[in-house]
Amino acid sequence: MDARPQAQYAQGHIRGALSLPGQDADRYFMETADRLDNAGMIITYCDGESCDLSHELALF
């Protein structure tokens, strides 16, 4: 799960990552959840150590 804003996702992302911007998680989660497989583990990421979006998305 790419927690960065949609514009950054469009510029480049990890292959296979789904976009779910941390700021809009509550609005778009159900739409994105339908595209998750049942692997059991979800990895969130953003821009690095100084970015909290992935932590916030993981807690969400």
C-alpha atoms as an extended CHARMM CRD file, in Angstrom:
* protein
*
        60  EXT
         1         1  MET       CA              0.0000000000        0.0000000000        0.0000000000  PROA      1               0.0000000000
         2         2  ASP       CA              1.4760000000        3.2870000000       -1.1470000000  PROA      2               0.0000000000
         3         3  ALA       CA              0.3940000000        5.8930000000        1.4020000000  PROA      3               0.0000000000
         4         4  ARG       CA              1.7240000000        8.8450000000       -0.5810000000  PROA      4               0.0000000000
         5         5  PRO       CA             -0.5450000000       11.2820000000       -2.4430000000  PROA      5               0.0000000000
         6         6  GLN       CA             -1.9420000000       10.0150000000       -5.7540000000  PROA      6               0.0000000000
         7         7  ALA       CA              0.2960000000       12.3670000000       -7.7820000000  PROA      7               0.0000000000
         8         8  GLN       CA              3.4300000000       10.8230000000       -6.2860000000  PROA      8               0.0000000000
         9         9  TYR       CA              2.0980000000        7.3120000000       -6.8960000000  PROA      9               0.0000000000
        10        10  ALA       CA              1.5130000000        8.2390000000      -10.5430000000  PROA      10              0.0000000000
        11        11  GLN       CA              5.1310000000        9.4120000000      -10.8690000000  PROA      11              0.0000000000
        12        12  GLY       CA              6.4000000000        6.0030000000       -9.7840000000  PROA      12              0.0000000000
        13        13  HSD       CA              5.7430000000        3.2860000000       -7.2300000000  PROA      13              0.0000000000
        14        14  ILE       CA              6.7680000000       -0.2120000000       -6.2040000000  PROA      14              0.0000000000
        15        15  ARG       CA              5.5140000000       -2.7180000000       -8.7750000000  PROA      15              0.0000000000
        16        16  GLY       CA              2.2210000000       -4.2060000000       -7.6100000000  PROA      16              0.0000000000
        17        17  ALA       CA              1.5980000000       -1.5210000000       -4.9960000000  PROA      17              0.0000000000
        18        18  LEU       CA             -1.9080000000       -0.1660000000       -4.6030000000  PROA      18              0.0000000000
        19        19  SER       CA             -2.4580000000        3.5100000000       -3.9760000000  PROA      19              0.0000000000
        20        20  LEU       CA             -4.2740000000        4.4750000000       -0.7920000000  PROA      20              0.0000000000
        21        21  PRO       CA             -3.2120000000        7.9870000000        0.1930000000  PROA      21              0.0000000000
        22        22  GLY       CA             -2.9780000000        8.1990000000        3.9670000000  PROA      22              0.0000000000
        23        23  GLN       CA             -4.9630000000       11.4310000000        4.1080000000  PROA      23              0.0000000000
        24        24  ASP       CA             -7.8750000000        9.8410000000        2.2000000000  PROA      24              0.0000000000
        25        25  ALA       CA             -7.8130000000        6.3260000000        3.6620000000  PROA      25              0.0000000000
        26        26  ASP       CA            -11.2560000000        6.5940000000        5.2160000000  PROA      26              0.0000000000
        27        27  ARG       CA            -12.7420000000        7.7900000000        1.9120000000  PROA      27              0.0000000000
        28        28  TYR       CA            -11.1300000000        5.2420000000       -0.4370000000  PROA      28              0.0000000000
        29        29  PHE       CA            -10.4750000000        2.1960000000        1.7310000000  PROA      29              0.0000000000
        30        30  MET       CA            -13.5030000000        0.1440000000        0.6640000000  PROA      30              0.0000000000
        31        31  GLU       CA            -12.6990000000        0.7460000000       -3.0030000000  PROA      31              0.0000000000
        32        32  THR       CA             -9.1030000000       -0.3590000000       -2.4710000000  PROA      32              0.0000000000
        33        33  ALA       CA             -9.9260000000       -3.2460000000       -0.1190000000  PROA      33              0.0000000000
        34        34  ASP       CA            -11.7550000000       -5.0150000000       -2.9390000000  PROA      34              0.0000000000
        35        35  ARG       CA             -8.4350000000       -5.1940000000       -4.8030000000  PROA      35              0.0000000000
        36        36  LEU       CA             -6.4120000000       -6.7360000000       -1.9690000000  PROA      36              0.0000000000
        37        37  ASP       CA             -5.5950000000      -10.4060000000       -2.1910000000  PROA      37              0.0000000000
        38        38  ASN       CA             -5.8800000000      -12.6860000000        0.8080000000  PROA      38              0.0000000000
        39        39  ALA       CA             -2.1290000000      -13.0450000000        1.3550000000  PROA      39              0.0000000000
        40        40  GLY       CA             -2.5320000000      -11.9220000000        4.9510000000  PROA      40              0.0000000000
        41        41  MET       CA              0.3410000000       -9.4380000000        5.0570000000  PROA      41              0.0000000000
        42        42  ILE       CA              0.0050000000       -5.8450000000        3.9270000000  PROA      42              0.0000000000
        43        43  ILE       CA              3.0600000000       -3.6080000000        3.6750000000  PROA      43              0.0000000000
        44        44  THR       CA              2.6260000000        0.1470000000        3.7700000000  PROA      44              0.0000000000
        45        45  TYR       CA              5.2000000000        2.6540000000        2.6010000000  PROA      45              0.0000000000
        46        46  CYS       CA              5.6540000000        6.3480000000        1.8930000000  PROA      46              0.0000000000
        47        47  ASP       CA              8.6550000000        8.6790000000        1.4700000000  PROA      47              0.0000000000
        48        48  GLY       CA             11.0380000000        7.3820000000        4.1170000000  PROA      48              0.0000000000
        49        49  GLU       CA             11.9050000000        7.8250000000        7.7680000000  PROA      49              0.0000000000
        50        50  SER       CA             10.5790000000       11.3740000000        8.0150000000  PROA      50              0.0000000000
        51        51  CYS       CA              7.2000000000       10.4380000000        6.5220000000  PROA      51              0.0000000000
        52        52  ASP       CA              4.4910000000        9.1890000000        8.9100000000  PROA      52              0.0000000000
        53        53  LEU       CA              1.8320000000        8.4280000000        6.2740000000  PROA      53              0.0000000000
        54        54  SER       CA              2.6540000000        4.7030000000        6.0920000000  PROA      54              0.0000000000
        55        55  HSD       CA              2.4860000000        4.3600000000        9.8880000000  PROA      55              0.0000000000
        56        56  GLU       CA             -0.8470000000        6.1560000000        9.9750000000  PROA      56              0.0000000000
        57        57  LEU       CA             -2.2080000000        3.9890000000        7.1520000000  PROA      57              0.0000000000
        58        58  ALA       CA             -1.0460000000        0.8030000000        8.8720000000  PROA      58              0.0000000000
        59        59  LEU       CA             -2.8130000000        1.8430000000       12.0780000000  PROA      59              0.0000000000
        60        60  PHE       CA             -5.9460000000        2.6940000000       10.1030000000  PROA      60              0.0000000000
